[in-house]
Amino acid sequence: MPPDSPTVLARGKHAEVLAWGEQQVLKLFKPGHGRGAIAEEFRQAQLAHGLGIPTARAEAIIEHQGRVGIVFERLRGPTLFHLAATRAAPIEQLATLLFEIGSVIHRCAVAGVPATEARLAARIARAPGLPETTRRAALEALNRVPGGKTLCHGDLHPANVIVTERGPCVLDWVDAAHGPAAADAARTLLLLELGRPAQIEPAIRSAFVGAYRERLAAGGQSERIAPWALPVAVARLAEGVDAAERAALLERIGRLVG
């Protein structure tokens, strides 16, 4: 039985998350969000949970007040983003948690999800306001990188990780794909450096990025990430970023192409 007046726990670009009793939440999508995309997210979330990755269990697809949503197991705790923004824990420790949850994901080989390269190529093709020479350069760079069958989250950043009593759990599998771990880490690094979340102090961002880069270097990943920088940055332009992030992305893309 659905709650009479469910509390809104969070709002995002495509959905809002409602408290759905004590043990569940409902990710309720905005009107117009495709049912196929919702079914794909549900399936990918179930896949990740079935692989043993710490994540919320996807339980059902339902309709509520004329909209479609996914019922998930309710996870309780602050996000890594909240802990960093409020300095509730050492930044180095929080960056390590993000790196380690990524490593858990990347230990899983997987089939039955799209290829990272295909997802990026589609976004590069529709990235607005780019010279065709830049678009071609990004696609050529994408064609040169090695493929892989590693599970990639596709949008791993501090706001998508909840720190629960049982440890960090990752949310939001809408962009799950298979590919090299380096591609996923390159996307995370880009979001850490240039993403535009709710207000966060520049000093906190800088410290988090530095600590995350140190973990990548210690794991021998820095050189593997570099070839993904251009395609990942160009693909990000297709995601409806705000003006400030777009300007930062274009500046970076110009340096990478140059």
C-alpha positions, -999 to +999 in steps of 0.1 A: +000+000+000+016+033-010+020+061+016-007+087+016+017+117+013+052+104+006+081+127+016+104+139-011+139+129-001+158+142-032+152+158-065+172+153-097+172+162-134+150+132-144+133+120-112+126+126-076+131+101-048+102+096-023+101+078+010+080+047+003+074+034+038+102+026+062+121+001+041+118+014+005+121+045-017+104+053-050+124+068-077+096+086-095+105+098-130+093+130-145+066+130-172+080+122-206+109+100-194+108+069-216+095+037-202+122+018-221+149+038-203+132+031-170+131-006-177+167-006-187+178+012-155+158-013-134+174-042-152+209-028-148+204-020-111+193-057-106+223-068-125+247-048-103+230-060-071+232-096-084+269-093-089+273-085-052+281-048-056+269-028-026+239-010-040+202-007-034+181-036-045+157-027-073+123-043-064+096-033-088+084-009-115+051+008-106+029+037-115+021+065-090-002+094-098+002+089-135+040+086-134+063+056-136+089+048-109+112+022-096+108+009-060+142+004-044+154-008-010+159+022+012+195+030+022+201+053+051+231+076+055+248+107+041+263+109+006+300+112+001+292+146-013+275+157+019+304+144+040+329+162+019+310+195+016+305+196+054+340+184+062+325+156+083+354+133+076+389+137+062+388+144+025+416+118+018+394+092+035+364+101+014+383+101-018+396+066-009+361+054-004+351+066-038+382+050-054+375+017-036+338+014-045+349+020-081+374-008-077+347-031-065+326-024-096+356-028-119+364-063-106+332-075-122+332-087-158+298-084-174+278-088-206+243-077-215+249-040-211+259-014-237+295-008-245+311+023-230+324+032-264+289+031-279+275+053-252+303+079-256+301+078-294+264+086-293+269+115-270+299+129-290+277+128-321+251+150-305+273+173-284+261+208-294+281+237-307+313+219-316+335+223-347+333+191-368+371+189-365+368+186-327+341+160-330+361+140-354+392+142-331+371+129-302+357+100-322+392+091-335+406+091-300+377+069-290+385+045-318+421+042-306+415+032-270+413-005-260+379-021-253+370-042-223+343-062-205+346-046-171+314-033-156+314+005-157+290+026-136+291+055-160+284+082-136+303+075-104+307+106-083+303+115-046+266+123-048+259+088-061+275+071-031+257+067+002+277+058+033+255+034+053+261+015+085+273-014+063+296+007+043+295+028+011+268+018-014+266+031-050+233+044-066+220+052-101+229+026-127+212+043-156+246+047-175+260+012-167+280-002-195+309-026-202+344-013-211+378-006-195+380+005-159+401+035-172+371+049-191+350+049-159+377+064-138+383+091-165+346+100-163+347+102-125+378+124-126+362+148-151+331+151-128+353+157-098+372+184-115+346+202-136+311+190-125+288+217-110+271+203-079+255+224-053+279+248-037+311+233-026+343+252-015+370+252-041+395+241-015+374+210-007+371+202-044+409+206-050+417+184-020+393+157-031+406+157-067+442+156-054+435+127-031+416+108-058+444+113-083+469+100-058+449+068-055+447+064-092+485+069-095+491+044-067+470+019-086+489+024-118+458+039-136+469+074-144+485+066-178+456+044-188+431+072-181+448+099-202+436+086-237+400+088-225+402+125-215+391+139-249+362+116-257+348+118-221+350+156-221+333+160-254+306+134-245+298+154-213+287+184-234+257+164-246+243+162-210+227+196-207+255+211-185+252+247-173+270+276-188+299+276-164+306+239-168+303+241-205+329+269-206+353+249-185+347+218-207+353+238-239+385+252-225+398+217-216+387+203-249+406+230-267+438+222-248+434+185-255+428+189-292+456+215-295 
